[in-house]
């Protein structure tokens, strides 16, 4: 991987900003975290005079339940620890490649906020800033939101360093291969248990109206799922006929969300007599939606509905191939300015007007992204 990167400029100090959702760092910060989440206009696209009081109400009502979920993982979010481990691994890989580098974390909805990240970048004296969201698939509600905050803070704080950013990497080679590495043994375990496996590839859901406005997230999730299946087939032809289902979890509120839901698919697998192999494909770090929702709540649903073999695949975390691919992606951003995976240009069809590359000529065919 090192040889694929350009020769470092010894005079250039590079800050890589890893962006993630964030999470409460203790019981006392749960309500504040939820308020920040629901007051984001990318999450609830309503006028400020409605959105802010609504966010206050939702955060107040949801805080007791969310605190109970945090209690199951030690009283605070594990996402910061996971992201810090990824930052450490990426910084080590970049230093090995010869970069004068510092990896800085920016969280959407709790500390360290984008404002804190920009302050740290300025204090360190970076010449270049490479922004890499830890969201493989772009959405206005995730990558779009944090990139918007970083741009605003860079302007407010007078950041003069060059800023380059990545918007998505739904078919990034190190991500796809790493997920296949994790999924394949789970499939073999199901076969060894003499059960027919059904692979559920689960992603965080979004309201249908968000997709209808041109958000490319669902399409990109489907691209990730297809790429993982193709990687599995390339390794072993027996997976050609594998039953693969894309499903969505973590629904909130009464509005219609994209589906099918992960819970409904677990129930259907039990009805069909299938083993469940469940892999998160929009999360690259463990957090509440994996260790509580998938490992605890949905496992109980599986047991109650006759699923006798339930195998949850871990998030990709700090697997070396993934970290090396992120570094190559950061280098691509440095060379090209703003990249959509390491193909450089847009990968989304033209109907997705919320894609940051919407004004570019759409691809005539979707390439396999490295």
N, C-alpha and C positions, 0 to 999 in steps of 0.2 A: 504493500500500500504506500510506503514511504516514497518509492521510486516514481509513483504516479503523480506526486505533488510537485509543484514548481519549486525551484530553488529559493529558499527564504532570503529575503532582504535583511541583512544583519541590522540595518538601521530602523526597521519597521517593527513597532510594537503592536501586536494584534490582540484585541479582546474578542473572545467568542462569547456571545450571550445566549445561554440556554433558557428557553422560555417554557414555562409550564403553568398549570392552573393555580397552584397554591392550595393551602389548607390550613385550618386552625392549628395553632401551636399549643393550645391548651383549652380547657373548658371555657375560660373567660373570654376567649376570642372567637368562639363559634358564631355568635350572633353577628359580630362585625364582619366576619368572613362571608356569611350568607348575605348580609346587607350589600356588601361590595359586589357580590355575584349578581344579585337580582336588580341592582340599580344600574347595571351596565346596559346601555341602550342597544347593544348588540345582542343581549340576552332577552330583554323585554323591550321591543321597539315601540314604545309609547311615548307621548309627550312627557317632558320632565315633571310637569305638575301632577301627572298621574303616576308615573313610574316610581318616583322617589317615595311617596307615601305607601305605594303598593309594596315596594322593596322592604320598607320598615315593617309593614304588617306581616309579609311572608317570612322574613327573617325571625321575627318574634315568635310566630306560630311554629316554625320548623325547628328552632334551636333546641328545644328539649329532646325531640326525636333524634336529631343529628348528634347531640352530645352522647346519647346512648350508643350510637354507632361508633363514635370515637372511643368510648369506653372499651369496646372490644379490641381495639388496637393500641391500648395503653394511654388513652385519654387525649391523644393528639394525632394529627395527620402524619402518616409515614411517608407522604409524598416528598417532603423536603429532604428527608434522609436519602430516599431513592435518587432524587435529582442531584443531590450533592455527590453521590457515588458516581453517577454518570459524568458529572462535571470533572471530577478528579480523574476518571479514566480518560476523558477526552483531552484534558490538559496534559496528561502524561504522554498520550499518543502524539499530540501536537509538538511537545517539547522534543520527543524522540525524532520527529521529522525535521527538527532544527528551527522551529518557530520560537520567537520571543513572545510568549503567549500567557494570557490569564483568562480563565474561563469564569464567567460571572453569571449568576442566576437571576432571572427576572420572573416573578410570579404575577399572574393576572390580579388575584384577589386577596392576597395576604403577603406579608413580608417574606423576602425582599421585593418590594414593588418596583415597577419600571423606573420610577423616579430615583430610587435607591441605586439601581443598577447603573443608570446614567451618571450619577454622582461618583460611583466607584470607578467607572471608566475614566472620567475626567481626572480623578485623583491619581490614578495609576499612570495616566499620560499616554493612552493608546493613540496610535497613528491611524489605525484601521479598526473598524468594528464589524464583526460578522455575526449576524443574528440568525440563530437556528432554533425554531420552535420544536418542542418535543411532541408535536402533533403530526403524525405522518400524513394525514389527510387535511386539506385546508377547509376551514369554515370561518365565516365572519364572526362566529361566537367564540372561537378559540384563537387560532393564529391571527386572524384579522384584528381581533380586539387587542391583543398584546402588542402587535406590531404598530397599531394606531397609537397606543399609549407611549411606546418607546419613541416614535417619531415626534409626538407632542412634547415629551420631556426633553428630547435632544434640542428642540428649538427653544424651549423655555430656559434651559440651562446653558445654552450657547455652546453646545458641543461642536467642535470644529473638525473632529476626526471624520474620515470617510466612512460611511455606513453602507454595508451591503447586506442583503437579507435573502433568506430562503423562505418560500411560501409553503412548499409541500414536497413530499417524497413518497407517494403511495406505492410505488413499485421499486423503491431503492433496493439494489441487489443485496446489501448486507442485512437489511431489514427482512426481506422476503426469505432469504436463505436461512437467517437466524430463526425465524418463526417456523420454517419447515423442519429445522433441526429439533425444535422443541415439540412439534406436533407429531412427527413421524414415530417416535418411541411410544407415544400415547396411543396411536392407532394400532401399533403392534401389540400393545398390552390388551387392547379390546379384542383383537383377533385371538390372542392366546387364551383369553377368557371364554372363547367360543361364542362370541357375540358379534353381531353385525354393527360396525361403528357408524355413527352419524356425526359428522364434523360440524359443529356450530361455531361460526366465526362471529363473535359478538363485538359490537361497537356501541359507544354511547349514542343514544337517540337524539333526535331534534324534532321540533314541531314541524308538521307538514308545510305550514305556511312559510317557514324559513327556507325550505327547499324550493317552494313555489316562487320565491322572490329571486331565484337564480343562484342560490348557494350550492357549490359543487360537491359538498361533503359526501352525500349518499353515493353519488357516481364514483367518487374516488375510493370510498370504502369497498364498493363492488369491484373496482380495479385491483385493489389489494387482495381481496379474496380470490379472484380469478388467478392472479399471479402466484399466490401460495399454492393453489390447487395444481397449476401447471408445474410448479417446482416439485411438488410431491410426485406427480406423474413421471417427470423426467428422471427421478430417482428410482422409482419402482412402478412398473406398468400396472400392478394390481390396484393402484389407486385411481385408475382411469374412471372406473364406475363408482367411485366413492360418492356417497350422498353428502353434499356440502350445502350448508344453509347459512346465508348471511342474516343476522338478527340484531336487534337493538335493545338496549337496556336503559335503566335509570330514568324512566319517564317521570315527569313532574307536572302537576296541574291537570286541569280538565280539558285542555285543548287536544286536538288530534295530533298524534305523533307518528313518525314513519315506523314501519313495521316490516316483518312480524316481530313481536317482542321475543326476547330471549326466553322469558318464562313460558310463553305459549309454545315455543319450540321444544323446550325441555319436556313439557307435558305431552306434546305430540310424539316425541321420541319414546316415552314410556308406553303410550298407547300402541305404538308400532313395534314394540319389543326391541328397540335399538339401544346399543350402548351409546353414551354421550361422551364425546371428546369436545371440550369447550375451550376455545382459545380467544383471548382478547386481542383484537387487531387494530384498535384505535388508541389503545393505551400502551405506552412503552415502559411504564413504571407501575409498580404495585401501589394501590391506595384503596380507599373505602370501596370503590366500585368493583374491585377484584377480590380483596381478602374478606370483605364482609358480604357484599351482594352475591358474588359468584361462589365463594368457598363455603359460605354459611347459609344464606337465605335460599339460593337456587339449588344448592345440594339437598336441602330439606324438601324443596318442591319435587326434586327428582325422586327422592326416596318415597315420598307420599304418592307418587304417580307411577310407581312400578319400574323405575330405572334402577337396575341392579349394578350397573357399571357406570360410574360418573367420574370422569378424569379431567380436571381443570389444568390446562397448560399455563405455565407462568408467563408473565410479561417478559419482553426481551431484555430489559435491564441493561447490564454492562457487558453483554456478549461481545467479544473482540471484533468480530466481523461487522457488527452494527456500529460500534464506536468508530472503527476505521472508515466506514462508509459515511458517517456523519462528518468526519474530518475532511474527506474528499469533497463532500457537499459544500462545506464551509469554504474550501479552496475554490470550488466552482463559483460560488457567490462572489468571492474576492476578485476573480478574473472577469466575471460577467456582469457584476452589479447586483441585479435582483434575479434570482433563478427560481424556476419551477422544476423541482428535482434537478438532476444534473444534466437534463436535456437542454436546459437554458431557457427555452421558450415554453409557451403554454401547452399543457397536455389536455385541458378540458375542452369539450365541444363548445361551440359558440353560444349555445342556449344558456350557459351558466355565466350570467352577467356579473356575478359577484366575484368571479375569479380575478385576482389582481392583474392578470395578463389579458383581460377581456378585449382590449383594443388591438391585440396582435392577431395576425392571420391564424385561424385555427388549423390544426394539423389535418391532413387528408386521411391519415391513418395513424392509429395510436402506436408509437414505438415502444419496444421493451426498454424500460429505463434502467440504466446500470447503477 
